Amino acid sequence: MAAISREEVAHLARLSRLAVTEEELDRFAGQLDVILQSVARVGEVAAEDIPPTSHSVPLTNVYRDDVPQPSLTQDAALSGAPDAYEGRFRVPRILDEEE
């Protein structure tokens, strides 16, 4: 029994606004069927005594203390800017302001 029909693939394509040919519908239905069967097989293997996880290995965040360090002066940072105004980078406007 197919997990996904050709009509369902056509429906998904319409929802995704994808133009697919008749041949692609057949091919995608077969490919998606294999994917869905594989996912179902993984669901069968999952044991009740294994807790759900988001990652296969434990994750740890590595934090460091913020330590102030010397950095560029305002003039040095702006020295390579194509345009500066009142101590800031000046960039072209991309959005119109609403009044």
C-alpha positions as CSV (number, residue, x, y, z in Angstrom):
1,M,0.0,0.0,0.0
2,A,1.4,3.4,-1.0
3,A,1.9,5.9,1.8
4,I,1.3,8.8,-0.5
5,S,-0.8,8.9,-3.7
6,R,-0.1,10.7,-6.9
7,E,-3.1,13.0,-6.2
8,E,-1.7,13.9,-2.8
9,V,1.6,14.8,-4.5
10,A,-0.3,17.0,-7.0
11,H,-2.1,18.6,-4.0
12,L,1.2,19.3,-2.2
13,A,2.7,20.7,-5.4
14,R,-0.3,23.1,-5.8
15,L,0.0,24.2,-2.2
16,S,3.8,24.8,-2.7
17,R,3.1,26.6,-6.0
18,L,5.3,24.1,-7.8
19,A,4.7,23.4,-11.5
20,V,5.3,19.6,-11.9
21,T,4.8,17.5,-15.0
22,E,2.9,14.2,-15.1
23,E,6.1,12.2,-15.1
24,E,7.4,14.2,-12.1
25,L,4.2,13.4,-10.2
26,D,4.8,9.7,-10.6
27,R,8.5,10.0,-9.7
28,F,7.9,12.2,-6.7
29,A,5.1,9.9,-5.4
30,G,7.5,7.0,-5.5
31,Q,10.3,9.0,-3.8
32,L,8.0,10.4,-1.1
33,D,6.6,6.9,-0.5
34,V,10.1,5.6,0.2
35,I,10.8,8.5,2.6
36,L,7.5,8.0,4.5
37,Q,8.1,4.2,4.8
38,S,11.6,4.9,6.1
39,V,10.2,7.3,8.7
40,A,7.6,4.7,9.7
41,R,10.3,2.1,10.1
42,V,12.2,4.4,12.5
43,G,9.1,4.8,14.5
44,E,8.8,1.0,14.8
45,V,12.3,0.8,16.2
46,A,11.9,3.4,18.9
47,A,11.7,1.7,22.2
48,E,9.7,2.9,25.2
49,D,12.7,2.8,27.5
50,I,14.6,5.3,25.3
51,P,13.8,8.9,26.1
52,P,13.1,11.2,23.2
53,T,16.1,13.4,22.3
54,S,16.7,16.3,20.0
55,H,20.3,15.5,19.4
56,S,22.2,12.2,19.3
57,V,25.0,13.6,21.5
58,P,24.7,15.8,24.6
59,L,25.1,19.5,23.9
60,T,26.9,21.9,26.2
61,N,27.2,25.6,25.9
62,V,30.6,27.0,26.4
63,Y,30.5,30.4,27.9
64,R,33.4,32.8,28.6
65,D,33.5,35.8,30.8
66,D,33.2,39.1,28.9
67,V,36.6,40.8,29.2
68,P,36.9,44.3,27.9
69,Q,39.7,44.5,25.3
70,P,41.1,47.4,23.4
71,S,39.2,48.1,20.1
72,L,39.1,50.6,17.3
73,T,38.3,54.2,18.1
74,Q,35.2,55.7,16.5
75,D,37.4,57.6,14.0
76,A,39.4,54.5,13.1
77,A,36.2,52.4,12.6
78,L,34.8,55.1,10.3
79,S,38.0,55.7,8.4
80,G,37.2,53.2,5.7
81,A,33.5,54.0,5.4
82,P,32.3,55.3,2.1
83,D,30.1,57.8,3.9
84,A,29.8,58.8,7.6
85,Y,27.6,61.3,9.3
86,E,27.7,62.5,13.0
87,G,30.0,59.6,14.0
88,R,28.0,56.9,12.3
89,F,28.0,54.9,9.1
90,R,25.7,56.5,6.6
91,V,23.9,54.0,4.3
92,P,21.4,54.6,1.5
93,R,17.8,54.5,2.5
94,I,16.0,51.4,1.5
95,L,12.6,51.9,3.0
96,D,10.3,55.0,2.7
97,E,9.2,56.6,5.9
98,E,5.5,56.8,6.4
99,E,4.1,60.1,7.6
